[in-house]
């Protein structure tokens, strides 16, 4: 009956937690003590038990008193495949709590093998959305300007042959990506998705085609990413109609896909993001996105309760794509994230440098995938084609210096050492020679 791992006393949020506890800041949103205390036990990489006061019969017991425990976070929109936009997920995962990284269209039918190699090598889980364009995102944009790349039979065959990896179809619709092809790439993505019984995620951006043309084609269960875009500004009747028939709104922050004023207008009008994702990629990793906990804080900053935000990065994306993730139910994979909910004001910025202040900051303290604690990983330097400000470059240089200083300094002094191989006898002393 011995557990491999027992996490004790963490605070678990439920759908009933409204996030009305004490806070620092503006008096709305969650407090550090939100949620109920539970123990979570792990055996053989799965959740073995959840409840108060579980038996302390475990190979390792970790006290989480005062910490927030969640299922490993699911980021519904990332780019980790090879190409212009891709990043290595593991160096971010270990300090952010994200255990499932949905690659949203980095790969098409021609380039899926590259993404499969990334997924196989990663410590985290990497389900994928297949780009309707067979060339995927090898470059910055333009993948659907040639409709010959948007091959429906090929996309269907690719999905059917890779069901364990592919959970949907991704289509980017904006004037740079599609050129003169309008919504035809979306029509083709929908045809492939319908044949395979999976949803479509559609990127919205600058017109043409018009936003209404895009939204009117979407089915219940399909996903609009960049749902609070300051460029597309989806606030009119078409987005209300789409949400009303079951189309899901996904934040998809990215380097240009999120604006506070648009989100605030949507919330006031009764539109709420169903999922919160980062669109984390090589151009958003160093700002304005940074990571998923920072993106979650942006929802807290506009008054969305913590329990709702956590659901938007766990249960909701899992259901949207049919993923075996986002839960601490017994028998589920033991993907777990531990956070300190720090009661401090946390200024956060959108893609257009508008600033709001979150009343709390979520600081990840540990991330487990399949019951195994993720180890620290250093990130790679940005690719040479990524535009960075002088301030970003200076910050990266400063971080590298601090890391070098930290790692070049001996870890502990003599008081922190043990004699691992004690001597069993003293050095023999030579007898003085007689004259």
Protein Blocks (a to p, Z undefined) as FASTA:
>chain_A
ZZfbdcehiacddfklnolaccehjhpajdfkgccddddddeehiafbgcehiafbdfbd
cdfehiacddddddfbdcfbgcjklccfklmmmmnopabdcdehkacfklmmmmmmmmmm
pmbdcdddddfblnlpmbmnhklmpmklmcfklmmmmmmmmmmmpgcdcddddfklnomn
ojmlmmmmmmmmmmnopacddddddddddfklmmmmpcehiacehklccklopabfklmm
mmmnopacdfklojmlccfklmmmmmmnopacfbdcfkiafklmnopklpamlmmmmmmm
nopafklmmmmmmmmmmmmnopaehiabehiacddddddddddddddddfkopacddfbd
cddfbdceehiacdddddddddfklccdfklmmmmmmmmmmmmmmmmpcfbdfklpccfb
acfbdcdddddddZZ
